[in-house]
Amino acid sequence: MAKKQVVSATINGNATEFLCEPRQTLLEALRDNLDLTGTKEGCSNGNCGACTVLLDGHPVVSCLVLAMEAEGAEVTTIEGIAPSEGLDPIQQAFLENAALQCGICTPGFIVATKALLDTNPSPTENEVRFALANNLCRCTGYDKIVRAVLDAAERRKASV
C-alpha cells in the first residue's frame, strides 16, 4: 500500500491540510477525511454531477479528481456557498422555487450554478441549461431548477 500524502489546500476559505492515499478521490477526502458530507456521491463515474465542487473556481466532479490534485488549490464545496448566517441567494432561490426534492443532486446543482453566475451574472435560459447539462436530477425535472437559477441571478443583481 502506498504511503499517505499530505495535501495543503484552501477549502471553503480555510487553509487546510489533510492526509490522503494516492488513489483517493477528492470526493472521498472531503467526505471521509474532512467530514464535509454536503458533497454527495451519486454515481462515482462522473456522469451525474452530484459531487460537483469548485476547484480554483471551476466546477469539477470530485469523484473523478484525485485528492492530491487539490494541492495548493482553492476548493469550494456546498458548505462554503452560504454566508456565515442565512442562505446564499442561490440556495434561497432553489428553496423558494421548489427546485429540490430528495437532495442528492442539489449540492451539485447549487455549486454549478455558483460557477455559472460568477462568470455570467445574467444568463439566458439556454445558457443555464447548457451550464447545468452535466448535472442530473431524477426527482424534480429541470424546469424548476432552471427557474431557480434565473431567479438567483436576479437576486444576486438586486443584492449588489
C-alpha positions as YAML, in Angstrom:
chain: A
units: angstrom
residues:
- id: 1
  name: MET
  ca: [0.00, 0.00, 0.00]
- id: 2
  name: ALA
  ca: [1.32, 3.44, -0.92]
- id: 3
  name: LYS
  ca: [2.11, 5.94, 1.78]
- id: 4
  name: LYS
  ca: [-0.40, 8.61, 2.59]
- id: 5
  name: GLN
  ca: [0.39, 12.07, 1.34]
- id: 6
  name: VAL
  ca: [-0.17, 15.44, 2.96]
- id: 7
  name: VAL
  ca: [-2.29, 17.79, 0.85]
- id: 8
  name: SER
  ca: [-2.40, 21.51, 1.62]
- id: 9
  name: ALA
  ca: [-5.35, 23.36, 0.14]
- id: 10
  name: THR
  ca: [-7.75, 26.17, 0.88]
- id: 11
  name: ILE
  ca: [-11.13, 24.59, 1.46]
- id: 12
  name: ASN
  ca: [-14.14, 26.87, 1.82]
- id: 13
  name: GLY
  ca: [-11.81, 29.76, 2.57]
- id: 14
  name: ASN
  ca: [-9.80, 27.96, 5.25]
- id: 15
  name: ALA
  ca: [-6.21, 26.79, 4.90]
- id: 16
  name: THR
  ca: [-6.41, 23.04, 5.41]
- id: 17
  name: GLU
  ca: [-4.04, 20.10, 5.47]
- id: 18
  name: PHE
  ca: [-5.18, 16.50, 5.27]
- id: 19
  name: LEU
  ca: [-3.72, 13.06, 4.70]
- id: 20
  name: CYS
  ca: [-4.88, 11.01, 1.75]
- id: 21
  name: GLU
  ca: [-3.92, 7.92, -0.15]
- id: 22
  name: PRO
  ca: [-2.59, 8.49, -3.68]
- id: 23
  name: ARG
  ca: [-5.65, 6.73, -5.19]
- id: 24
  name: GLN
  ca: [-8.21, 8.56, -3.03]
- id: 25
  name: THR
  ca: [-10.64, 10.85, -4.82]
- id: 26
  name: LEU
  ca: [-11.32, 14.40, -3.75]
- id: 27
  name: LEU
  ca: [-14.90, 13.34, -3.00]
- id: 28
  name: GLU
  ca: [-13.68, 10.64, -0.60]
- id: 29
  name: ALA
  ca: [-11.24, 13.02, 1.08]
- id: 30
  name: LEU
  ca: [-13.88, 15.71, 1.53]
- id: 31
  name: ARG
  ca: [-16.45, 13.31, 2.97]
- id: 32
  name: ASP
  ca: [-14.28, 10.81, 4.85]
- id: 33
  name: ASN
  ca: [-11.20, 12.79, 5.88]
- id: 34
  name: LEU
  ca: [-12.63, 16.30, 6.34]
- id: 35
  name: ASP
  ca: [-16.24, 15.44, 7.32]
- id: 36
  name: LEU
  ca: [-17.65, 17.74, 4.61]
- id: 37
  name: THR
  ca: [-20.57, 15.50, 3.79]
- id: 38
  name: GLY
  ca: [-22.65, 18.04, 1.87]
- id: 39
  name: THR
  ca: [-20.98, 16.96, -1.36]
- id: 40
  name: LYS
  ca: [-22.89, 13.86, -2.41]
- id: 41
  name: GLU
  ca: [-21.80, 10.67, -4.10]
- id: 42
  name: GLY
  ca: [-24.24, 9.89, -6.86]
- id: 43
  name: CYS
  ca: [-22.65, 7.70, -9.49]
- id: 44
  name: SER
  ca: [-18.88, 7.54, -8.79]
- id: 45
  name: ASN
  ca: [-18.14, 7.77, -12.52]
- id: 46
  name: GLY
  ca: [-18.61, 11.46, -13.32]
- id: 47
  name: ASN
  ca: [-21.99, 11.23, -15.01]
- id: 48
  name: CYS
  ca: [-24.43, 12.75, -12.51]
- id: 49
  name: GLY
  ca: [-22.77, 15.91, -11.16]
- id: 50
  name: ALA
  ca: [-23.95, 15.36, -7.56]
- id: 51
  name: CYS
  ca: [-20.37, 15.68, -6.32]
- id: 52
  name: THR
  ca: [-19.62, 18.95, -8.12]
- id: 53
  name: VAL
  ca: [-17.24, 21.28, -6.28]
- id: 54
  name: LEU
  ca: [-15.29, 24.30, -7.42]
- id: 55
  name: LEU
  ca: [-11.58, 23.73, -7.92]
- id: 56
  name: ASP
  ca: [-9.89, 27.10, -8.35]
- id: 57
  name: GLY
  ca: [-13.28, 28.49, -9.35]
- id: 58
  name: HIS
  ca: [-14.05, 25.85, -11.99]
- id: 59
  name: PRO
  ca: [-16.75, 23.22, -11.50]
- id: 60
  name: VAL
  ca: [-15.39, 19.67, -11.37]
- id: 61
  name: VAL
  ca: [-16.91, 16.33, -10.45]
- id: 62
  name: SER
  ca: [-14.94, 15.44, -7.35]
- id: 63
  name: CYS
  ca: [-15.40, 11.69, -7.89]
- id: 64
  name: LEU
  ca: [-13.01, 11.94, -10.86]
- id: 65
  name: VAL
  ca: [-10.40, 14.23, -9.29]
- id: 66
  name: LEU
  ca: [-7.69, 12.76, -7.11]
- id: 67
  name: ALA
  ca: [-7.43, 14.40, -3.71]
- id: 68
  name: MET
  ca: [-3.73, 15.01, -4.36]
- id: 69
  name: GLU
  ca: [-4.70, 17.24, -7.30]
- id: 70
  name: ALA
  ca: [-6.09, 19.73, -4.78]
- id: 71
  name: GLU
  ca: [-2.57, 20.50, -3.55]
- id: 72
  name: GLY
  ca: [-2.24, 24.30, -3.44]
- id: 73
  name: ALA
  ca: [-5.73, 24.76, -4.86]
- id: 74
  name: GLU
  ca: [-8.82, 26.53, -3.64]
- id: 75
  name: VAL
  ca: [-11.76, 24.15, -3.19]
- id: 76
  name: THR
  ca: [-15.32, 25.32, -2.58]
- id: 77
  name: THR
  ca: [-17.93, 22.79, -1.53]
- id: 78
  name: ILE
  ca: [-21.63, 23.29, -0.84]
- id: 79
  name: GLU
  ca: [-20.67, 24.09, 2.77]
- id: 80
  name: GLY
  ca: [-18.69, 27.08, 1.50]
- id: 81
  name: ILE
  ca: [-21.52, 28.62, -0.52]
- id: 82
  name: ALA
  ca: [-23.67, 30.10, 2.26]
- id: 83
  name: PRO
  ca: [-22.58, 33.14, 4.25]
- id: 84
  name: SER
  ca: [-21.98, 32.66, 7.98]
- id: 85
  name: GLU
  ca: [-25.64, 33.48, 8.64]
- id: 86
  name: GLY
  ca: [-28.56, 32.66, 6.37]
- id: 87
  name: LEU
  ca: [-28.55, 31.32, 2.85]
- id: 88
  name: ASP
  ca: [-26.84, 32.39, -0.34]
- id: 89
  name: PRO
  ca: [-29.28, 33.87, -2.90]
- id: 90
  name: ILE
  ca: [-28.78, 30.71, -4.97]
- id: 91
  name: GLN
  ca: [-29.83, 28.49, -2.08]
- id: 92
  name: GLN
  ca: [-32.78, 30.74, -1.28]
- id: 93
  name: ALA
  ca: [-33.92, 30.65, -4.91]
- id: 94
  name: PHE
  ca: [-33.70, 26.85, -5.02]
- id: 95
  name: LEU
  ca: [-35.76, 26.65, -1.83]
- id: 96
  name: GLU
  ca: [-38.44, 29.13, -2.90]
- id: 97
  name: ASN
  ca: [-38.76, 27.71, -6.42]
- id: 98
  name: ALA
  ca: [-39.12, 24.13, -5.14]
- id: 99
  name: ALA
  ca: [-36.05, 23.13, -7.15]
- id: 100
  name: LEU
  ca: [-35.15, 20.31, -4.78]
- id: 101
  name: GLN
  ca: [-36.71, 17.14, -3.51]
- id: 102
  name: CYS
  ca: [-34.55, 14.25, -2.36]
- id: 103
  name: GLY
  ca: [-31.46, 16.45, -2.05]
- id: 104
  name: ILE
  ca: [-28.85, 14.15, -3.61]
- id: 105
  name: CYS
  ca: [-28.32, 16.34, -6.68]
- id: 106
  name: THR
  ca: [-28.99, 19.70, -5.03]
- id: 107
  name: PRO
  ca: [-25.46, 20.47, -3.76]
- id: 108
  name: GLY
  ca: [-24.01, 19.80, -7.22]
- id: 109
  name: PHE
  ca: [-26.61, 21.98, -8.90]
- id: 110
  name: ILE
  ca: [-26.02, 24.83, -6.45]
- id: 111
  name: VAL
  ca: [-22.23, 24.69, -6.84]
- id: 112
  name: ALA
  ca: [-22.54, 24.52, -10.64]
- id: 113
  name: THR
  ca: [-24.96, 27.46, -10.50]
- id: 114
  name: LYS
  ca: [-22.46, 29.49, -8.49]
- id: 115
  name: ALA
  ca: [-19.79, 28.80, -11.11]
- id: 116
  name: LEU
  ca: [-22.18, 29.90, -13.85]
- id: 117
  name: LEU
  ca: [-23.33, 33.09, -12.13]
- id: 118
  name: ASP
  ca: [-19.78, 34.03, -11.12]
- id: 119
  name: THR
  ca: [-18.80, 34.08, -14.81]
- id: 120
  name: ASN
  ca: [-22.16, 35.04, -16.35]
- id: 121
  name: PRO
  ca: [-24.35, 37.05, -13.96]
- id: 122
  name: SER
  ca: [-27.22, 37.36, -16.48]
- id: 123
  name: PRO
  ca: [-27.56, 34.01, -18.25]
- id: 124
  name: THR
  ca: [-30.30, 33.17, -20.68]
- id: 125
  name: GLU
  ca: [-32.42, 30.08, -20.17]
- id: 126
  name: ASN
  ca: [-30.40, 28.26, -22.85]
- id: 127
  name: GLU
  ca: [-27.12, 29.24, -21.15]
- id: 128
  name: VAL
  ca: [-28.45, 27.92, -17.84]
- id: 129
  name: ARG
  ca: [-29.49, 24.63, -19.41]
- id: 130
  name: PHE
  ca: [-26.11, 24.26, -21.11]
- id: 131
  name: ALA
  ca: [-24.16, 25.10, -17.94]
- id: 132
  name: LEU
  ca: [-26.12, 22.54, -15.91]
- id: 133
  name: ALA
  ca: [-26.14, 19.82, -18.55]
- id: 134
  name: ASN
  ca: [-23.61, 17.76, -16.56]
- id: 135
  name: ASN
  ca: [-25.91, 17.61, -13.54]
- id: 136
  name: LEU
  ca: [-28.72, 15.07, -13.39]
- id: 137
  name: CYS
  ca: [-31.88, 15.15, -11.31]
- id: 138
  name: ARG
  ca: [-34.18, 12.18, -11.01]
- id: 139
  name: CYS
  ca: [-36.89, 13.88, -8.91]
- id: 140
  name: THR
  ca: [-37.80, 17.46, -9.78]
- id: 141
  name: GLY
  ca: [-37.44, 17.75, -13.51]
- id: 142
  name: TYR
  ca: [-35.41, 20.63, -14.79]
- id: 143
  name: ASP
  ca: [-37.88, 23.48, -15.24]
- id: 144
  name: LYS
  ca: [-37.95, 24.33, -11.53]
- id: 145
  name: ILE
  ca: [-34.17, 24.18, -11.38]
- id: 146
  name: VAL
  ca: [-33.77, 26.47, -14.40]
- id: 147
  name: ARG
  ca: [-36.32, 28.91, -12.92]
- id: 148
  name: ALA
  ca: [-34.40, 28.86, -9.64]
- id: 149
  name: VAL
  ca: [-31.12, 29.68, -11.39]
- id: 150
  name: LEU
  ca: [-32.70, 32.58, -13.29]
- id: 151
  name: ASP
  ca: [-34.27, 33.78, -10.03]
- id: 152
  name: ALA
  ca: [-30.90, 33.51, -8.26]
- id: 153
  name: ALA
  ca: [-29.32, 35.65, -10.98]
- id: 154
  name: GLU
  ca: [-31.94, 38.33, -10.35]
- id: 155
  name: ARG
  ca: [-31.47, 38.09, -6.57]
- id: 156
  name: ARG
  ca: [-27.71, 38.49, -6.92]
- id: 157
  name: LYS
  ca: [-28.14, 41.57, -9.11]
- id: 158
  name: ALA
  ca: [-30.59, 43.07, -6.60]
- id: 159
  name: SER
  ca: [-28.21, 42.49, -3.68]
- id: 160
  name: VAL
  ca: [-25.30, 44.36, -5.29]
...
